[in-house]
Amino acid sequence: MKIVLTTALLVISFALPTTWPQLKPPQKSLAISNVTIIDVIGAPAKPNMSVIITEGRIATIAKTGEVEIPKNAQTVDGTGQVLDSRFMGHARPHVD
């Protein structure tokens, strides 16, 4: 009985590391559209922009309508809202 149990634990211990990456839930993306982006270097404000955040990082910044929003993305309408580029690099968005 001890040999069977020891063998089973040994097999499981070698099998687990290969299954761990499969246990990670798929990452959602966050798409903020129609937002105005303020650039701190003095450039004019950029209205009607979309920001796509994937895996906690900004993946794309483009004019709304010119960017493809990922199918699994949580979408936020940023109409009337402003994103300041000083905070975009430090932000850690949380997608539920």
C-alpha positions as CSV (number, residue, x, y, z in Angstrom):
1,M,0.0,0.0,0.0
2,K,2.9,2.4,0.8
3,I,4.5,1.7,-2.5
4,V,1.2,2.5,-4.4
5,L,0.7,5.7,-2.4
6,T,4.3,6.8,-2.9
7,T,4.2,6.1,-6.6
8,A,0.9,8.0,-6.9
9,L,2.3,11.1,-5.1
10,L,5.4,10.9,-7.2
11,V,3.4,10.8,-10.5
12,I,1.2,13.7,-9.3
13,S,4.2,15.8,-8.3
14,F,5.7,15.5,-11.8
15,A,2.3,16.1,-13.5
16,L,1.3,19.2,-11.6
17,P,3.9,21.7,-13.1
18,T,2.7,20.9,-16.6
19,T,-1.0,21.6,-15.7
20,W,-0.5,24.8,-13.7
21,P,-0.4,27.1,-16.8
22,Q,-3.7,25.6,-17.9
23,L,-5.3,26.5,-14.6
24,K,-4.8,30.3,-15.1
25,P,-8.0,32.0,-16.1
26,P,-8.0,33.8,-19.4
27,Q,-7.1,37.5,-19.1
28,K,-9.7,40.0,-19.9
29,S,-9.1,43.2,-21.7
30,L,-10.4,46.6,-20.9
31,A,-11.4,49.0,-23.7
32,I,-12.1,52.6,-22.9
33,S,-13.6,54.4,-25.9
34,N,-14.5,58.0,-26.7
35,V,-12.1,59.4,-24.1
36,T,-10.0,62.6,-24.3
37,I,-6.3,62.0,-23.7
38,I,-4.2,64.8,-22.2
39,D,-0.5,64.6,-23.1
40,V,1.7,66.2,-20.5
41,I,4.4,67.3,-23.0
42,G,2.2,70.1,-24.1
43,A,0.6,68.6,-27.2
44,P,-3.1,69.4,-27.8
45,A,-5.7,67.2,-26.1
46,K,-6.8,64.2,-28.3
47,P,-10.6,63.7,-28.2
48,N,-12.4,60.5,-29.3
49,M,-9.6,58.1,-28.5
50,S,-9.8,54.5,-27.5
51,V,-7.4,52.8,-25.0
52,I,-7.1,49.0,-25.0
53,I,-5.5,47.5,-21.9
54,T,-4.6,43.8,-22.0
55,E,-2.9,41.8,-19.2
56,G,-2.6,45.0,-17.1
57,R,-0.7,46.9,-19.8
58,I,-1.8,49.5,-22.4
59,A,-1.8,47.6,-25.7
60,T,-3.3,50.2,-28.0
61,I,-4.1,53.9,-28.2
62,A,-5.9,55.0,-31.3
63,K,-8.9,57.0,-32.6
64,T,-12.2,55.5,-31.7
65,G,-13.5,53.5,-34.6
66,E,-10.0,52.8,-36.0
67,V,-9.1,50.2,-33.4
68,E,-10.4,46.6,-33.1
69,I,-11.8,45.9,-29.6
70,P,-11.0,42.4,-28.4
71,K,-14.0,40.1,-28.1
72,N,-13.5,39.3,-24.4
73,A,-13.0,43.0,-23.5
74,Q,-14.9,44.8,-20.8
75,T,-15.9,48.1,-22.4
76,V,-16.2,51.5,-20.8
77,D,-17.7,54.5,-22.5
78,G,-15.4,57.4,-21.7
79,T,-17.5,60.1,-23.2
80,G,-16.9,63.3,-21.3
81,Q,-14.0,61.8,-19.4
82,V,-10.3,62.6,-19.6
83,L,-7.2,60.3,-19.3
84,D,-4.0,62.0,-18.2
85,S,-0.9,60.4,-19.7
86,R,1.0,60.9,-16.5
87,F,-1.1,58.3,-14.8
88,M,-1.6,55.9,-17.6
89,G,1.9,54.4,-17.3
90,H,1.5,53.8,-13.6
91,A,-2.1,52.6,-13.6
92,R,-2.9,49.1,-12.6
93,P,-6.4,48.6,-14.0
94,H,-8.5,45.9,-12.3
95,V,-10.9,44.0,-14.5
96,D,-13.4,41.8,-12.8
